[in-house]
Amino acid sequence: MLPPGARLTAAGRVLDRARTFSDLPPGAAFWYENSSGLAELVVNQGRADRELGLAIGRPVEFVA
């Protein structure tokens, strides 16, 4: 469980948390807690893997 103000870094970018996709404009990258309690990295109306250069095995880190 990550705290509400937690930020994550992935592929050299810092991602803030949002509750829903509509909280941010199209093209914005962020993370949210899914229904299973897992952090998902996403891009509103986009693909996080392509736009952030993500791949299996790429590290994601918690920023205090």
PDBQT receptor file of N, H, CA, C and O in Angstrom, charges set to zero:
ATOM      1  N   MET A   1       0.841  -1.185   0.000  1.00  0.00    +0.000 N 
ATOM      2  CA  MET A   1       0.000   0.000   0.000  1.00  0.00    +0.000 C 
ATOM      3  C   MET A   1       0.882   1.243   0.000  1.00  0.00    +0.000 C 
ATOM      4  O   MET A   1       1.714   1.430   0.888  1.00  0.00    +0.000 OA
ATOM      5  N   LEU A   2       0.694   2.066  -0.984  1.00  0.00    +0.000 N 
ATOM      6  H   LEU A   2       0.019   1.913  -1.706  1.00  0.00    +0.000 HD
ATOM      7  CA  LEU A   2       1.446   3.314  -1.090  1.00  0.00    +0.000 C 
ATOM      8  C   LEU A   2       0.621   4.451  -0.489  1.00  0.00    +0.000 C 
ATOM      9  O   LEU A   2      -0.606   4.452  -0.594  1.00  0.00    +0.000 OA
ATOM     10  N   PRO A   3       1.288   5.411   0.137  1.00  0.00    +0.000 N 
ATOM     11  CA  PRO A   3       0.548   6.536   0.714  1.00  0.00    +0.000 C 
ATOM     12  C   PRO A   3      -0.108   7.378  -0.381  1.00  0.00    +0.000 C 
ATOM     13  O   PRO A   3       0.331   7.356  -1.530  1.00  0.00    +0.000 OA
ATOM     14  N   PRO A   4      -1.169   8.127  -0.021  1.00  0.00    +0.000 N 
ATOM     15  CA  PRO A   4      -1.920   8.907  -1.014  1.00  0.00    +0.000 C 
ATOM     16  C   PRO A   4      -1.071   9.866  -1.858  1.00  0.00    +0.000 C 
ATOM     17  O   PRO A   4      -1.360  10.046  -3.041  1.00  0.00    +0.000 OA
ATOM     18  N   GLY A   5      -0.050  10.474  -1.294  1.00  0.00    +0.000 N 
ATOM     19  H   GLY A   5       0.186  10.328  -0.334  1.00  0.00    +0.000 HD
ATOM     20  CA  GLY A   5       0.772  11.426  -2.040  1.00  0.00    +0.000 C 
ATOM     21  C   GLY A   5       1.986  10.810  -2.698  1.00  0.00    +0.000 C 
ATOM     22  O   GLY A   5       2.882  11.527  -3.142  1.00  0.00    +0.000 OA
ATOM     23  N   ALA A   6       2.028   9.492  -2.766  1.00  0.00    +0.000 N 
ATOM     24  H   ALA A   6       1.300   8.909  -2.405  1.00  0.00    +0.000 HD
ATOM     25  CA  ALA A   6       3.204   8.805  -3.306  1.00  0.00    +0.000 C 
ATOM     26  C   ALA A   6       3.422   9.158  -4.771  1.00  0.00    +0.000 C 
ATOM     27  O   ALA A   6       2.475   9.350  -5.533  1.00  0.00    +0.000 OA
ATOM     28  N   ARG A   7       4.684   9.236  -5.140  1.00  0.00    +0.000 N 
ATOM     29  H   ARG A   7       5.454   9.080  -4.521  1.00  0.00    +0.000 HD
ATOM     30  CA  ARG A   7       5.084   9.453  -6.536  1.00  0.00    +0.000 C 
ATOM     31  C   ARG A   7       5.967   8.280  -6.927  1.00  0.00    +0.000 C 
ATOM     32  O   ARG A   7       6.720   7.761  -6.103  1.00  0.00    +0.000 OA
ATOM     33  N   LEU A   8       5.874   7.866  -8.175  1.00  0.00    +0.000 N 
ATOM     34  H   LEU A   8       5.261   8.288  -8.844  1.00  0.00    +0.000 HD
ATOM     35  CA  LEU A   8       6.678   6.766  -8.691  1.00  0.00    +0.000 C 
ATOM     36  C   LEU A   8       7.543   7.288  -9.827  1.00  0.00    +0.000 C 
ATOM     37  O   LEU A   8       7.153   8.210 -10.542  1.00  0.00    +0.000 OA
ATOM     38  N   THR A   9       8.723   6.691  -9.989  1.00  0.00    +0.000 N 
ATOM     39  H   THR A   9       9.040   5.942  -9.408  1.00  0.00    +0.000 HD
ATOM     40  CA  THR A   9       9.551   7.016 -11.146  1.00  0.00    +0.000 C 
ATOM     41  C   THR A   9       9.634   5.786 -12.037  1.00  0.00    +0.000 C 
ATOM     42  O   THR A   9       9.772   4.657 -11.567  1.00  0.00    +0.000 OA
ATOM     43  N   ALA A  10       9.548   6.036 -13.313  1.00  0.00    +0.000 N 
ATOM     44  H   ALA A  10       9.436   6.953 -13.695  1.00  0.00    +0.000 HD
ATOM     45  CA  ALA A  10       9.656   4.969 -14.309  1.00  0.00    +0.000 C 
ATOM     46  C   ALA A  10      10.213   5.587 -15.581  1.00  0.00    +0.000 C 
ATOM     47  O   ALA A  10       9.740   6.630 -16.033  1.00  0.00    +0.000 OA
ATOM     48  N   ALA A  11      11.199   4.953 -16.145  1.00  0.00    +0.000 N 
ATOM     49  H   ALA A  11      11.583   4.106 -15.778  1.00  0.00    +0.000 HD
ATOM     50  CA  ALA A  11      11.802   5.403 -17.402  1.00  0.00    +0.000 C 
ATOM     51  C   ALA A  11      12.231   6.875 -17.325  1.00  0.00    +0.000 C 
ATOM     52  O   ALA A  11      12.109   7.618 -18.299  1.00  0.00    +0.000 OA
ATOM     53  N   GLY A  12      12.732   7.281 -16.158  1.00  0.00    +0.000 N 
ATOM     54  H   GLY A  12      12.831   6.678 -15.367  1.00  0.00    +0.000 HD
ATOM     55  CA  GLY A  12      13.241   8.636 -16.002  1.00  0.00    +0.000 C 
ATOM     56  C   GLY A  12      12.183   9.702 -15.784  1.00  0.00    +0.000 C 
ATOM     57  O   GLY A  12      12.502  10.890 -15.764  1.00  0.00    +0.000 OA
ATOM     58  N   ARG A  13      10.929   9.299 -15.621  1.00  0.00    +0.000 N 
ATOM     59  H   ARG A  13      10.670   8.333 -15.638  1.00  0.00    +0.000 HD
ATOM     60  CA  ARG A  13       9.851  10.269 -15.393  1.00  0.00    +0.000 C 
ATOM     61  C   ARG A  13       9.225  10.049 -14.022  1.00  0.00    +0.000 C 
ATOM     62  O   ARG A  13       9.102   8.918 -13.552  1.00  0.00    +0.000 OA
ATOM     63  N   VAL A  14       8.837  11.145 -13.395  1.00  0.00    +0.000 N 
ATOM     64  H   VAL A  14       8.937  12.064 -13.776  1.00  0.00    +0.000 HD
ATOM     65  CA  VAL A  14       8.149  11.069 -12.108  1.00  0.00    +0.000 C 
ATOM     66  C   VAL A  14       6.650  11.107 -12.374  1.00  0.00    +0.000 C 
ATOM     67  O   VAL A  14       6.149  11.992 -13.067  1.00  0.00    +0.000 OA
ATOM     68  N   LEU A  15       5.943  10.130 -11.810  1.00  0.00    +0.000 N 
ATOM     69  H   LEU A  15       6.350   9.411 -11.247  1.00  0.00    +0.000 HD
ATOM     70  CA  LEU A  15       4.504  10.012 -12.025  1.00  0.00    +0.000 C 
ATOM     71  C   LEU A  15       3.756  10.273 -10.724  1.00  0.00    +0.000 C 
ATOM     72  O   LEU A  15       4.041   9.656  -9.697  1.00  0.00    +0.000 OA
ATOM     73  N   ASP A  16       2.801  11.190 -10.777  1.00  0.00    +0.000 N 
ATOM     74  H   ASP A  16       2.570  11.692 -11.610  1.00  0.00    +0.000 HD
ATOM     75  CA  ASP A  16       1.938  11.457  -9.633  1.00  0.00    +0.000 C 
ATOM     76  C   ASP A  16       0.759  10.497  -9.652  1.00  0.00    +0.000 C 
ATOM     77  O   ASP A  16       0.458   9.873 -10.670  1.00  0.00    +0.000 OA
ATOM     78  N   ARG A  17       0.108  10.395  -8.518  1.00  0.00    +0.000 N 
ATOM     79  H   ARG A  17       0.352  10.902  -7.692  1.00  0.00    +0.000 HD
ATOM     80  CA  ARG A  17      -1.070   9.542  -8.401  1.00  0.00    +0.000 C 
ATOM     81  C   ARG A  17      -2.317  10.330  -8.801  1.00  0.00    +0.000 C 
ATOM     82  O   ARG A  17      -2.421  11.526  -8.528  1.00  0.00    +0.000 OA
ATOM     83  N   ALA A  18      -3.253   9.652  -9.443  1.00  0.00    +0.000 N 
ATOM     84  H   ALA A  18      -3.169   8.680  -9.664  1.00  0.00    +0.000 HD
ATOM     85  CA  ALA A  18      -4.561  10.221  -9.747  1.00  0.00    +0.000 C 
ATOM     86  C   ALA A  18      -5.614   9.169  -9.417  1.00  0.00    +0.000 C 
ATOM     87  O   ALA A  18      -5.345   7.969  -9.465  1.00  0.00    +0.000 OA
ATOM     88  N   ARG A  19      -6.801   9.631  -9.085  1.00  0.00    +0.000 N 
ATOM     89  H   ARG A  19      -7.019  10.606  -9.046  1.00  0.00    +0.000 HD
ATOM     90  CA  ARG A  19      -7.871   8.677  -8.755  1.00  0.00    +0.000 C 
ATOM     91  C   ARG A  19      -8.492   8.075 -10.009  1.00  0.00    +0.000 C 
ATOM     92  O   ARG A  19      -8.773   6.877 -10.062  1.00  0.00    +0.000 OA
ATOM     93  N   THR A  20      -8.705   8.923 -11.026  1.00  0.00    +0.000 N 
ATOM     94  H   THR A  20      -8.477   9.896 -10.983  1.00  0.00    +0.000 HD
ATOM     95  CA  THR A  20      -9.335   8.448 -12.252  1.00  0.00    +0.000 C 
ATOM     96  C   THR A  20      -8.656   9.080 -13.463  1.00  0.00    +0.000 C 
ATOM     97  O   THR A  20      -7.926  10.063 -13.332  1.00  0.00    +0.000 OA
ATOM     98  N   PHE A  21      -8.896   8.518 -14.623  1.00  0.00    +0.000 N 
ATOM     99  H   PHE A  21      -9.489   7.720 -14.729  1.00  0.00    +0.000 HD
ATOM    100  CA  PHE A  21      -8.320   9.053 -15.858  1.00  0.00    +0.000 C 
ATOM    101  C   PHE A  21      -8.794  10.471 -16.114  1.00  0.00    +0.000 C 
ATOM    102  O   PHE A  21      -8.042  11.289 -16.643  1.00  0.00    +0.000 OA
ATOM    103  N   SER A  22     -10.034  10.774 -15.745  1.00  0.00    +0.000 N 
ATOM    104  H   SER A  22     -10.645  10.109 -15.315  1.00  0.00    +0.000 HD
ATOM    105  CA  SER A  22     -10.578  12.103 -16.023  1.00  0.00    +0.000 C 
ATOM    106  C   SER A  22      -9.978  13.193 -15.133  1.00  0.00    +0.000 C 
ATOM    107  O   SER A  22     -10.236  14.377 -15.348  1.00  0.00    +0.000 OA
ATOM    108  N   ASP A  23      -9.180  12.804 -14.137  1.00  0.00    +0.000 N 
ATOM    109  H   ASP A  23      -8.970  11.842 -13.962  1.00  0.00    +0.000 HD
ATOM    110  CA  ASP A  23      -8.514  13.793 -13.284  1.00  0.00    +0.000 C 
ATOM    111  C   ASP A  23      -7.416  14.550 -14.033  1.00  0.00    +0.000 C 
ATOM    112  O   ASP A  23      -7.023  15.639 -13.616  1.00  0.00    +0.000 OA
ATOM    113  N   LEU A  24      -6.922  13.985 -15.128  1.00  0.00    +0.000 N 
ATOM    114  H   LEU A  24      -7.242  13.100 -15.467  1.00  0.00    +0.000 HD
ATOM    115  CA  LEU A  24      -5.802  14.574 -15.869  1.00  0.00    +0.000 C 
ATOM    116  C   LEU A  24      -6.144  14.666 -17.360  1.00  0.00    +0.000 C 
ATOM    117  O   LEU A  24      -7.008  13.936 -17.844  1.00  0.00    +0.000 OA
ATOM    118  N   PRO A  25      -5.472  15.556 -18.081  1.00  0.00    +0.000 N 
ATOM    119  CA  PRO A  25      -5.773  15.719 -19.506  1.00  0.00    +0.000 C 
ATOM    120  C   PRO A  25      -5.240  14.552 -20.348  1.00  0.00    +0.000 C 
ATOM    121  O   PRO A  25      -4.360  13.814 -19.905  1.00  0.00    +0.000 OA
ATOM    122  N   PRO A  26      -5.777  14.391 -21.560  1.00  0.00    +0.000 N 
ATOM    123  CA  PRO A  26      -5.264  13.360 -22.469  1.00  0.00    +0.000 C 
ATOM    124  C   PRO A  26      -3.747  13.519 -22.659  1.00  0.00    +0.000 C 
ATOM    125  O   PRO A  26      -3.237  14.631 -22.791  1.00  0.00    +0.000 OA
ATOM    126  N   GLY A  27      -3.055  12.400 -22.670  1.00  0.00    +0.000 N 
ATOM    127  H   GLY A  27      -3.470  11.496 -22.563  1.00  0.00    +0.000 HD
ATOM    128  CA  GLY A  27      -1.611  12.387 -22.853  1.00  0.00    +0.000 C 
ATOM    129  C   GLY A  27      -0.820  12.449 -21.560  1.00  0.00    +0.000 C 
ATOM    130  O   GLY A  27       0.396  12.254 -21.571  1.00  0.00    +0.000 OA
ATOM    131  N   ALA A  28      -1.489  12.718 -20.440  1.00  0.00    +0.000 N 
ATOM    132  H   ALA A  28      -2.477  12.876 -20.431  1.00  0.00    +0.000 HD
ATOM    133  CA  ALA A  28      -0.799  12.802 -19.150  1.00  0.00    +0.000 C 
ATOM    134  C   ALA A  28      -0.499  11.405 -18.617  1.00  0.00    +0.000 C 
ATOM    135  O   ALA A  28      -1.360  10.526 -18.629  1.00  0.00    +0.000 OA
ATOM    136  N   ALA A  29       0.726  11.212 -18.153  1.00  0.00    +0.000 N 
ATOM    137  H   ALA A  29       1.426  11.926 -18.143  1.00  0.00    +0.000 HD
ATOM    138  CA  ALA A  29       1.134   9.942 -17.538  1.00  0.00    +0.000 C 
ATOM    139  C   ALA A  29       0.952  10.060 -16.029  1.00  0.00    +0.000 C 
ATOM    140  O   ALA A  29       1.236  11.104 -15.441  1.00  0.00    +0.000 OA
ATOM    141  N   PHE A  30       0.477   8.983 -15.411  1.00  0.00    +0.000 N 
ATOM    142  H   PHE A  30       0.247   8.136 -15.889  1.00  0.00    +0.000 HD
ATOM    143  CA  PHE A  30       0.268   8.959 -13.966  1.00  0.00    +0.000 C 
ATOM    144  C   PHE A  30       0.170   7.516 -13.507  1.00  0.00    +0.000 C 
ATOM    145  O   PHE A  30       0.304   6.587 -14.303  1.00  0.00    +0.000 OA
ATOM    146  N   TRP A  31      -0.065   7.338 -12.221  1.00  0.00    +0.000 N 
ATOM    147  H   TRP A  31      -0.174   8.093 -11.573  1.00  0.00    +0.000 HD
ATOM    148  CA  TRP A  31      -0.334   5.999 -11.707  1.00  0.00    +0.000 C 
ATOM    149  C   TRP A  31      -1.593   6.053 -10.860  1.00  0.00    +0.000 C 
ATOM    150  O   TRP A  31      -1.953   7.100 -10.321  1.00  0.00    +0.000 OA
ATOM    151  N   TYR A  32      -2.254   4.912 -10.750  1.00  0.00    +0.000 N 
ATOM    152  H   TYR A  32      -1.961   4.061 -11.187  1.00  0.00    +0.000 HD
ATOM    153  CA  TYR A  32      -3.425   4.810  -9.880  1.00  0.00    +0.000 C 
ATOM    154  C   TYR A  32      -3.440   3.428  -9.243  1.00  0.00    +0.000 C 
ATOM    155  O   TYR A  32      -2.774   2.504  -9.711  1.00  0.00    +0.000 OA
ATOM    156  N   GLU A  33      -4.207   3.305  -8.173  1.00  0.00    +0.000 N 
ATOM    157  H   GLU A  33      -4.748   4.056  -7.793  1.00  0.00    +0.000 HD
ATOM    158  CA  GLU A  33      -4.351   2.017  -7.486  1.00  0.00    +0.000 C 
ATOM    159  C   GLU A  33      -5.559   1.307  -8.084  1.00  0.00    +0.000 C 
ATOM    160  O   GLU A  33      -6.679   1.814  -8.024  1.00  0.00    +0.000 OA
ATOM    161  N   ASN A  34      -5.324   0.125  -8.663  1.00  0.00    +0.000 N 
ATOM    162  H   ASN A  34      -4.414  -0.287  -8.711  1.00  0.00    +0.000 HD
ATOM    163  CA  ASN A  34      -6.427  -0.598  -9.295  1.00  0.00    +0.000 C 
ATOM    164  C   ASN A  34      -7.272  -1.327  -8.237  1.00  0.00    +0.000 C 
ATOM    165  O   ASN A  34      -6.978  -1.250  -7.044  1.00  0.00    +0.000 OA
ATOM    166  N   SER A  35      -8.304  -2.021  -8.673  1.00  0.00    +0.000 N 
ATOM    167  H   SER A  35      -8.543  -2.084  -9.642  1.00  0.00    +0.000 HD
ATOM    168  CA  SER A  35      -9.232  -2.682  -7.752  1.00  0.00    +0.000 C 
ATOM    169  C   SER A  35      -8.594  -3.817  -6.961  1.00  0.00    +0.000 C 
ATOM    170  O   SER A  35      -9.161  -4.274  -5.968  1.00  0.00    +0.000 OA
ATOM    171  N   SER A  36      -7.425  -4.275  -7.387  1.00  0.00    +0.000 N 
ATOM    172  H   SER A  36      -6.965  -3.905  -8.193  1.00  0.00    +0.000 HD
ATOM    173  CA  SER A  36      -6.698  -5.315  -6.652  1.00  0.00    +0.000 C 
ATOM    174  C   SER A  36      -5.672  -4.716  -5.693  1.00  0.00    +0.000 C 
ATOM    175  O   SER A  36      -4.960  -5.450  -5.007  1.00  0.00    +0.000 OA
ATOM    176  N   GLY A  37      -5.595  -3.389  -5.644  1.00  0.00    +0.000 N 
ATOM    177  H   GLY A  37      -6.174  -2.794  -6.201  1.00  0.00    +0.000 HD
ATOM    178  CA  GLY A  37      -4.646  -2.728  -4.750  1.00  0.00    +0.000 C 
ATOM    179  C   GLY A  37      -3.255  -2.575  -5.338  1.00  0.00    +0.000 C 
ATOM    180  O   GLY A  37      -2.319  -2.221  -4.621  1.00  0.00    +0.000 OA
ATOM    181  N   LEU A  38      -3.102  -2.836  -6.637  1.00  0.00    +0.000 N 
ATOM    182  H   LEU A  38      -3.863  -3.124  -7.220  1.00  0.00    +0.000 HD
ATOM    183  CA  LEU A  38      -1.804  -2.728  -7.302  1.00  0.00    +0.000 C 
ATOM    184  C   LEU A  38      -1.664  -1.368  -7.980  1.00  0.00    +0.000 C 
ATOM    185  O   LEU A  38      -2.653  -0.786  -8.425  1.00  0.00    +0.000 OA
ATOM    186  N   ALA A  39      -0.449  -0.871  -8.056  1.00  0.00    +0.000 N 
ATOM    187  H   ALA A  39       0.355  -1.343  -7.695  1.00  0.00    +0.000 HD
ATOM    188  CA  ALA A  39      -0.184   0.388  -8.756  1.00  0.00    +0.000 C 
ATOM    189  C   ALA A  39      -0.084   0.104 -10.253  1.00  0.00    +0.000 C 
ATOM    190  O   ALA A  39       0.668  -0.773 -10.680  1.00  0.00    +0.000 OA
ATOM    191  N   GLU A  40      -0.851   0.855 -11.043  1.00  0.00    +0.000 N 
ATOM    192  H   GLU A  40      -1.462   1.567 -10.696  1.00  0.00    +0.000 HD
ATOM    193  CA  GLU A  40      -0.788   0.738 -12.496  1.00  0.00    +0.000 C 
ATOM    194  C   GLU A  40      -0.267   2.040 -13.081  1.00  0.00    +0.000 C 
ATOM    195  O   GLU A  40      -0.744   3.121 -12.733  1.00  0.00    +0.000 OA
ATOM    196  N   LEU A  41       0.707   1.936 -13.966  1.00  0.00    +0.000 N 
ATOM    197  H   LEU A  41       1.094   1.058 -14.249  1.00  0.00    +0.000 HD
ATOM    198  CA  LEU A  41       1.249   3.094 -14.671  1.00  0.00    +0.000 C 
ATOM    199  C   LEU A  41       0.484   3.239 -15.975  1.00  0.00    +0.000 C 
ATOM    200  O   LEU A  41       0.374   2.289 -16.750  1.00  0.00    +0.000 OA
ATOM    201  N   VAL A  42      -0.044   4.430 -16.212  1.00  0.00    +0.000 N 
ATOM    202  H   VAL A  42       0.045   5.202 -15.583  1.00  0.00    +0.000 HD
ATOM    203  CA  VAL A  42      -0.914   4.625 -17.366  1.00  0.00    +0.000 C 
ATOM    204  C   VAL A  42      -0.685   5.985 -18.017  1.00  0.00    +0.000 C 
ATOM    205  O   VAL A  42      -0.062   6.873 -17.435  1.00  0.00    +0.000 OA
ATOM    206  N   VAL A  43      -1.194   6.125 -19.220  1.00  0.00    +0.000 N 
ATOM    207  H   VAL A  43      -1.699   5.404 -19.692  1.00  0.00    +0.000 HD
ATOM    208  CA  VAL A  43      -1.232   7.401 -19.927  1.00  0.00    +0.000 C 
ATOM    209  C   VAL A  43      -2.678   7.594 -20.354  1.00  0.00    +0.000 C 
ATOM    210  O   VAL A  43      -3.253   6.724 -21.008  1.00  0.00    +0.000 OA
ATOM    211  N   ASN A  44      -3.266   8.715 -19.994  1.00  0.00    +0.000 N 
ATOM    212  H   ASN A  44      -2.799   9.422 -19.462  1.00  0.00    +0.000 HD
ATOM    213  CA  ASN A  44      -4.649   8.986 -20.352  1.00  0.00    +0.000 C 
ATOM    214  C   ASN A  44      -4.788   9.036 -21.870  1.00  0.00    +0.000 C 
ATOM    215  O   ASN A  44      -4.151   9.851 -22.538  1.00  0.00    +0.000 OA
ATOM    216  N   GLN A  45      -5.624   8.157 -22.400  1.00  0.00    +0.000 N 
ATOM    217  H   GLN A  45      -6.142   7.495 -21.858  1.00  0.00    +0.000 HD
ATOM    218  CA  GLN A  45      -5.873   8.005 -23.833  1.00  0.00    +0.000 C 
ATOM    219  C   GLN A  45      -4.599   7.684 -24.608  1.00  0.00    +0.000 C 
ATOM    220  O   GLN A  45      -4.440   8.097 -25.757  1.00  0.00    +0.000 OA
ATOM    221  N   GLY A  46      -3.700   6.949 -23.975  1.00  0.00    +0.000 N 
ATOM    222  H   GLY A  46      -3.829   6.614 -23.041  1.00  0.00    +0.000 HD
ATOM    223  CA  GLY A  46      -2.450   6.563 -24.629  1.00  0.00    +0.000 C 
ATOM    224  C   GLY A  46      -1.978   5.216 -24.122  1.00  0.00    +0.000 C 
ATOM    225  O   GLY A  46      -2.704   4.511 -23.421  1.00  0.00    +0.000 OA
ATOM    226  N   ARG A  47      -0.763   4.870 -24.484  1.00  0.00    +0.000 N 
ATOM    227  H   ARG A  47      -0.174   5.442 -25.054  1.00  0.00    +0.000 HD
ATOM    228  CA  ARG A  47      -0.155   3.605 -24.065  1.00  0.00    +0.000 C 
ATOM    229  C   ARG A  47       1.106   3.895 -23.281  1.00  0.00    +0.000 C 
ATOM    230  O   ARG A  47       2.066   4.457 -23.809  1.00  0.00    +0.000 OA
ATOM    231  N   ALA A  48       1.098   3.510 -22.019  1.00  0.00    +0.000 N 
ATOM    232  H   ALA A  48       0.318   3.054 -21.590  1.00  0.00    +0.000 HD
ATOM    233  CA  ALA A  48       2.238   3.777 -21.145  1.00  0.00    +0.000 C 
ATOM    234  C   ALA A  48       3.495   3.058 -21.638  1.00  0.00    +0.000 C 
ATOM    235  O   ALA A  48       4.592   3.606 -21.530  1.00  0.00    +0.000 OA
ATOM    236  N   ASP A  49       3.360   1.858 -22.169  1.00  0.00    +0.000 N 
ATOM    237  H   ASP A  49       2.469   1.413 -22.256  1.00  0.00    +0.000 HD
ATOM    238  CA  ASP A  49       4.549   1.129 -22.622  1.00  0.00    +0.000 C 
ATOM    239  C   ASP A  49       5.264   1.902 -23.726  1.00  0.00    +0.000 C 
ATOM    240  O   ASP A  49       6.491   2.002 -23.717  1.00  0.00    +0.000 OA
ATOM    241  N   ARG A  50       4.519   2.440 -24.662  1.00  0.00    +0.000 N 
ATOM    242  H   ARG A  50       3.523   2.359 -24.669  1.00  0.00    +0.000 HD
ATOM    243  CA  ARG A  50       5.130   3.182 -25.772  1.00  0.00    +0.000 C 
ATOM    244  C   ARG A  50       5.583   4.583 -25.358  1.00  0.00    +0.000 C 
ATOM    245  O   ARG A  50       6.701   4.998 -25.662  1.00  0.00    +0.000 OA
ATOM    246  N   GLU A  51       4.711   5.297 -24.668  1.00  0.00    +0.000 N 
ATOM    247  H   GLU A  51       3.803   4.960 -24.421  1.00  0.00    +0.000 HD
ATOM    248  CA  GLU A  51       4.995   6.698 -24.362  1.00  0.00    +0.000 C 
ATOM    249  C   GLU A  51       6.018   6.885 -23.257  1.00  0.00    +0.000 C 
ATOM    250  O   GLU A  51       6.684   7.918 -23.194  1.00  0.00    +0.000 OA
ATOM    251  N   LEU A  52       6.148   5.889 -22.380  1.00  0.00    +0.000 N 
ATOM    252  H   LEU A  52       5.606   5.050 -22.431  1.00  0.00    +0.000 HD
ATOM    253  CA  LEU A  52       7.144   5.970 -21.313  1.00  0.00    +0.000 C 
ATOM    254  C   LEU A  52       8.339   5.059 -21.572  1.00  0.00    +0.000 C 
ATOM    255  O   LEU A  52       9.293   5.055 -20.794  1.00  0.00    +0.000 OA
ATOM    256  N   GLY A  53       8.297   4.294 -22.647  1.00  0.00    +0.000 N 
ATOM    257  H   GLY A  53       7.522   4.298 -23.279  1.00  0.00    +0.000 HD
ATOM    258  CA  GLY A  53       9.396   3.377 -22.947  1.00  0.00    +0.000 C 
ATOM    259  C   GLY A  53       9.500   2.247 -21.940  1.00  0.00    +0.000 C 
ATOM    260  O   GLY A  53      10.602   1.810 -21.608  1.00  0.00    +0.000 OA
ATOM    261  N   LEU A  54       8.360   1.770 -21.451  1.00  0.00    +0.000 N 
ATOM    262  H   LEU A  54       7.465   2.126 -21.720  1.00  0.00    +0.000 HD
ATOM    263  CA  LEU A  54       8.351   0.710 -20.447  1.00  0.00    +0.000 C 
ATOM    264  C   LEU A  54       8.456  -0.666 -21.086  1.00  0.00    +0.000 C 
ATOM    265  O   LEU A  54       8.012  -0.880 -22.214  1.00  0.00    +0.000 OA
ATOM    266  N   ALA A  55       9.040  -1.579 -20.357  1.00  0.00    +0.000 N 
ATOM    267  H   ALA A  55       9.401  -1.405 -19.441  1.00  0.00    +0.000 HD
ATOM    268  CA  ALA A  55       9.160  -2.965 -20.792  1.00  0.00    +0.000 C 
ATOM    269  C   ALA A  55       9.284  -3.839 -19.547  1.00  0.00    +0.000 C 
ATOM    270  O   ALA A  55       9.611  -3.353 -18.465  1.00  0.00    +0.000 OA
ATOM    271  N   ILE A  56       9.026  -5.104 -19.710  1.00  0.00    +0.000 N 
ATOM    272  H   ILE A  56       8.760  -5.499 -20.589  1.00  0.00    +0.000 HD
ATOM    273  CA  ILE A  56       9.171  -6.048 -18.602  1.00  0.00    +0.000 C 
ATOM    274  C   ILE A  56      10.600  -5.974 -18.078  1.00  0.00    +0.000 C 
ATOM    275  O   ILE A  56      11.563  -6.009 -18.845  1.00  0.00    +0.000 OA
ATOM    276  N   GLY A  57      10.717  -5.871 -16.767  1.00  0.00    +0.000 N 
ATOM    277  H   GLY A  57       9.936  -5.842 -16.144  1.00  0.00    +0.000 HD
ATOM    278  CA  GLY A  57      12.025  -5.807 -16.138  1.00  0.00    +0.000 C 
ATOM    279  C   GLY A  57      12.553  -4.402 -15.897  1.00  0.00    +0.000 C 
ATOM    280  O   GLY A  57      13.542  -4.238 -15.182  1.00  0.00    +0.000 OA
ATOM    281  N   ARG A  58      11.923  -3.384 -16.474  1.00  0.00    +0.000 N 
ATOM    282  H   ARG A  58      11.121  -3.518 -17.055  1.00  0.00    +0.000 HD
ATOM    283  CA  ARG A  58      12.333  -1.992 -16.221  1.00  0.00    +0.000 C 
ATOM    284  C   ARG A  58      11.954  -1.627 -14.798  1.00  0.00    +0.000 C 
ATOM    285  O   ARG A  58      10.841  -1.923 -14.362  1.00  0.00    +0.000 OA
ATOM    286  N   PRO A  59      12.850  -0.995 -14.071  1.00  0.00    +0.000 N 
ATOM    287  CA  PRO A  59      12.543  -0.680 -12.666  1.00  0.00    +0.000 C 
ATOM    288  C   PRO A  59      11.520   0.462 -12.530  1.00  0.00    +0.000 C 
ATOM    289  O   PRO A  59      11.467   1.386 -13.342  1.00  0.00    +0.000 OA
ATOM    290  N   VAL A  60      10.725   0.354 -11.480  1.00  0.00    +0.000 N 
ATOM    291  H   VAL A  60      10.768  -0.397 -10.821  1.00  0.00    +0.000 HD
ATOM    292  CA  VAL A  60       9.811   1.400 -11.053  1.00  0.00    +0.000 C 
ATOM    293  C   VAL A  60      10.145   1.650  -9.594  1.00  0.00    +0.000 C 
ATOM    294  O   VAL A  60      10.240   0.711  -8.804  1.00  0.00    +0.000 OA
ATOM    295  N   GLU A  61      10.325   2.919  -9.231  1.00  0.00    +0.000 N 
ATOM    296  H   GLU A  61      10.249   3.683  -9.873  1.00  0.00    +0.000 HD
ATOM    297  CA  GLU A  61      10.759   3.233  -7.872  1.00  0.00    +0.000 C 
ATOM    298  C   GLU A  61       9.783   4.174  -7.191  1.00  0.00    +0.000 C 
ATOM    299  O   GLU A  61       9.115   4.981  -7.838  1.00  0.00    +0.000 OA
ATOM    300  N   PHE A  62       9.714   4.057  -5.881  1.00  0.00    +0.000 N 
ATOM    301  H   PHE A  62      10.256   3.402  -5.355  1.00  0.00    +0.000 HD
ATOM    302  CA  PHE A  62       8.901   4.920  -5.034  1.00  0.00    +0.000 C 
ATOM    303  C   PHE A  62       9.714   6.162  -4.693  1.00  0.00    +0.000 C 
ATOM    304  O   PHE A  62      10.884   6.058  -4.322  1.00  0.00    +0.000 OA
ATOM    305  N   VAL A  63       9.101   7.336  -4.816  1.00  0.00    +0.000 N 
ATOM    306  H   VAL A  63       8.151   7.421  -5.117  1.00  0.00    +0.000 HD
ATOM    307  CA  VAL A  63       9.740   8.600  -4.456  1.00  0.00    +0.000 C 
ATOM    308  C   VAL A  63       9.089   9.098  -3.180  1.00  0.00    +0.000 C 
ATOM    309  O   VAL A  63       7.873   9.286  -3.137  1.00  0.00    +0.000 OA
ATOM    310  N   ALA A  64       9.875   9.312  -2.152  1.00  0.00    +0.000 N 
ATOM    311  H   ALA A  64      10.863   9.159  -2.187  1.00  0.00    +0.000 HD
ATOM    312  CA  ALA A  64       9.324   9.762  -0.867  1.00  0.00    +0.000 C 
ATOM    313  C   ALA A  64       8.846  11.183  -0.936  1.00  0.00    +0.000 C 
ATOM    314  O   ALA A  64       8.354  11.718   0.058  1.00  0.00    +0.000 OA
TER     315      ALA A  64
